[in-house]
Amino acid sequence: MRIFKFAVPIALLVAGISWWMLSKNFQEVPGTSRVWITIGAAILSGIIAHFLFPKSEDN
């Protein structure tokens, strides 16, 4: 399935980078807001990656 090949790794990468950037540069943002921002960024990037990458030709 292409979702496990592209979308999930991209979502995890975006989640890690967003958490790191929020922790490093925006300490005044509450922890729960950081979590929600990170989750939203991961889901949005996963959805975008799912539609942007071509369908696999394995079928």
C-alpha positions in Angstrom: 0.0 0.0 0.0 1.3 3.4 -0.9 0.1 5.0 2.3 2.7 3.1 4.3 5.4 3.7 1.7 5.1 7.5 1.5 2.4 9.2 3.6 3.2 7.7 7.0 7.0 8.3 7.0 6.4 11.9 5.8 3.8 12.5 8.5 6.2 11.1 11.1 9.0 13.3 9.8 6.8 16.4 9.9 5.6 15.6 13.4 9.2 15.3 14.6 10.4 18.5 13.0 7.3 20.4 14.2 7.7 19.2 17.8 11.4 20.1 17.7 10.8 23.6 16.2 8.0 24.3 18.7 10.1 23.2 21.6 13.1 25.1 20.5 11.7 28.4 19.2 8.3 28.8 20.9 8.6 27.8 24.6 5.7 30.2 25.5 3.2 28.0 23.7 1.5 25.6 26.2 2.3 21.9 25.9 -1.2 20.8 24.9 -1.3 23.4 22.1 2.1 22.0 20.9 0.7 18.5 20.8 -2.4 19.6 18.8 -0.3 21.7 16.4 2.0 18.7 15.9 -0.9 16.3 15.3 -2.5 18.6 12.9 0.7 19.1 10.9 1.3 15.4 10.7 -2.2 14.6 9.6 -2.3 17.4 7.0 1.1 16.4 5.6 0.1 12.8 5.4 -3.1 13.6 3.5 -1.2 15.9 1.1 1.5 13.2 0.5 -1.2 10.6 -0.1 -2.7 12.5 -2.9 0.5 14.0 -4.4 2.5 10.8 -4.9 1.5 8.6 -7.8 -0.2 5.3 -7.3 2.0 2.3 -7.0 2.4 0.1 -10.1 2.6 -3.2 -8.1 -1.0 -4.3 -8.7 
